[in-house]
Structures are given as C-alpha cells and as structure tokens.
C-alpha cells in the first residue's frame, strides 16, 4: 500500500498516529508496562464492540484504556496492512515489538487517568503476526 493511502486510511497525521488498546486488570499495578502489547486500534469505537481485538483477554475486572501517539516508524506496516485487508472494520494497528511509548492509562471504573508515563510494547502479539512474517498466512 502506498504511503498516501496508508496515511489516509489509518488516520496518520504528520507521520504520527493516535492509537488505543483495552486491558483488563484488577489494579493498575497488574498491568505489565514493559509488555503493554503490539495490537492497537486507531478507532476507539472498535473497543466497545463484542469480541473486538485490541485488548488483553480478561485478566481482571477493571477496564483500562491505554492511549498513545506513535510515529509511523513504530508501525509494523506489513502486518497492519494484512490485518486491515482481512478485517477492515477493526482498524487494527500492529506495532513493532519492543518499542518505547509515552502512554496514558485511563481507569474506566473511576473515570480518571491512573498512569501517565513510559511503556514498552514488549513482545505480546498474536501468533499470526510471527507466522505472517515467516510466510504462513493461514
């Protein structure tokens, strides 16, 4: 996909993009800031749908939303394009592994930001991304 089309589709402005993911935990300290995850979305409304990606499966009872603005160079373009070709309504953005991000983590239960600081995408991603990069697409 050419850069102009990618910038339009994914909402990248001036080579930066706002992304969000959802994580369930019992308390903020349960969230692994150094392995926050690689699967995000550019559309917050995706996170309200049943079965939506972009979140870590329920590991607690409180919903946290993690917000970040990422540089275009942080995005795994091939995996993002592949995901959006297959599931365009998800507006998934796959970030590269082990990228440092500035994040804000919002606690839905109290309706306030609970953490503002640095995080790392770590290595938490879906197995299909590694398979895809190894030439396996199904």
C-alpha positions as CSV (number, residue, x, y, z in Angstrom):
1,X,0.0,0.0,0.0
2,X,1.4,3.4,-0.9
3,X,2.2,5.9,1.9
4,X,-0.5,8.4,0.9
5,X,-3.3,5.8,1.1
6,X,-1.9,4.4,4.4
7,X,-1.9,7.9,5.9
8,X,-5.5,8.4,4.9
9,X,-6.8,5.0,5.9
10,X,-5.1,4.8,9.3
11,X,-5.6,8.4,10.2
12,X,-1.9,9.2,10.4
13,X,-1.3,12.9,10.7
14,X,2.1,14.3,10.0
15,X,3.5,10.8,10.3
16,X,2.1,10.3,13.8
17,X,-1.0,8.4,14.8
18,X,-3.2,8.1,17.9
19,X,-3.8,4.5,18.9
20,X,-5.7,2.9,21.8
21,X,-6.0,-0.6,23.3
22,X,-8.0,-2.0,26.2
23,X,-6.6,-4.1,29.0
24,X,-8.5,-5.7,31.9
25,X,-6.7,-5.9,35.3
26,X,-7.7,-5.9,39.0
27,X,-5.4,-2.9,39.6
28,X,-3.0,-0.7,37.7
29,X,0.0,-2.5,39.2
30,X,-1.2,-5.7,37.5
31,X,-0.6,-4.1,34.0
32,X,2.8,-5.1,32.6
33,X,4.1,-1.7,31.5
34,X,7.1,-3.3,29.9
35,X,5.0,-5.6,27.8
36,X,1.9,-3.5,27.1
37,X,1.2,-5.2,23.7
38,X,1.6,-4.7,20.0
39,X,-2.1,-4.8,18.9
40,X,-3.9,-1.5,18.9
41,X,-6.6,0.3,17.0
42,X,-7.0,3.7,15.6
43,X,-10.7,3.8,16.3
44,X,-11.9,3.8,19.9
45,X,-15.4,2.8,19.0
46,X,-13.9,-0.6,17.9
47,X,-13.2,-1.3,21.6
48,X,-16.9,-1.2,22.5
49,X,-17.9,-4.0,20.2
50,X,-18.2,-7.5,21.4
51,X,-15.2,-9.7,20.5
52,X,-13.1,-6.7,19.4
53,X,-9.4,-7.1,19.3
54,X,-7.0,-4.6,20.8
55,X,-7.3,-5.8,24.3
56,X,-5.7,-8.4,26.5
57,X,-8.2,-11.0,27.4
58,X,-9.9,-10.6,30.8
59,X,-7.2,-10.8,33.4
60,X,-9.2,-8.7,35.9
61,X,-12.4,-6.9,36.4
62,X,-11.4,-3.3,35.7
63,X,-11.3,-2.0,32.1
64,X,-8.3,0.2,31.4
65,X,-7.8,2.1,28.1
66,X,-4.2,2.8,27.0
67,X,-3.7,5.8,24.8
68,X,-0.5,6.6,22.8
69,X,0.6,8.7,19.9
70,X,3.0,6.7,17.8
71,X,5.4,7.5,15.0
72,X,4.8,5.9,11.7
73,X,8.1,4.1,12.0
74,X,6.7,2.2,15.1
75,X,4.0,0.5,13.0
76,X,4.5,-3.0,11.5
77,X,3.2,-1.9,8.2
78,X,3.0,-5.3,6.6
79,X,1.1,-6.9,9.5
80,X,-1.2,-3.8,9.8
81,X,-2.0,-3.9,6.0
82,X,-2.6,-7.7,6.2
83,X,-4.9,-7.3,9.2
84,X,-6.9,-4.4,7.6
85,X,-7.3,-6.3,4.3
86,X,-8.9,-9.2,6.2
87,X,-10.8,-7.3,8.9
88,X,-11.2,-3.7,7.8
89,X,-13.8,-2.8,10.4
90,X,-11.2,-3.4,13.2
91,X,-8.9,-0.6,12.1
92,X,-6.1,-2.6,13.7
93,X,-2.6,-1.1,14.1
94,X,0.1,-3.6,14.8
95,X,3.1,-2.0,16.5
96,X,6.6,-3.4,16.3
97,X,8.0,-5.3,19.2
98,X,9.9,-3.6,22.0
99,X,9.1,0.0,21.1
100,X,9.1,2.6,23.9
101,X,5.9,4.6,24.0
102,X,4.6,7.5,26.0
103,X,1.2,6.3,27.3
104,X,-1.8,7.4,29.3
105,X,-3.8,4.7,31.0
106,X,-7.3,5.6,31.9
107,X,-9.3,3.6,34.5
108,X,-12.9,3.2,33.4
109,X,-14.2,2.4,36.9
110,X,-13.1,5.7,38.4
111,X,-13.1,7.7,35.1
112,X,-9.7,9.1,35.6
113,X,-6.2,8.7,34.2
114,X,-4.2,6.4,36.5
115,X,-0.8,6.3,34.8
116,X,1.0,8.7,32.5
117,X,4.5,7.7,31.5
118,X,6.6,5.4,29.5
119,X,5.7,1.9,28.4
120,X,7.2,-0.7,26.1
121,X,5.2,-2.7,23.5
122,X,7.2,-5.7,24.6
123,X,6.7,-9.0,22.7
124,X,2.9,-9.5,23.4
125,X,1.3,-10.1,20.0
126,X,-0.9,-12.6,18.3
127,X,0.8,-15.7,16.9
128,X,-0.4,-14.8,13.4
129,X,2.0,-11.9,13.2
130,X,5.0,-14.1,13.7
131,X,3.5,-16.7,11.3
132,X,2.8,-13.9,8.7
133,X,6.4,-12.7,8.9
134,X,7.6,-16.3,8.5
135,X,5.5,-16.8,5.3
136,X,2.5,-18.6,6.9
137,X,-0.8,-16.7,6.3
138,X,-3.4,-19.1,7.4
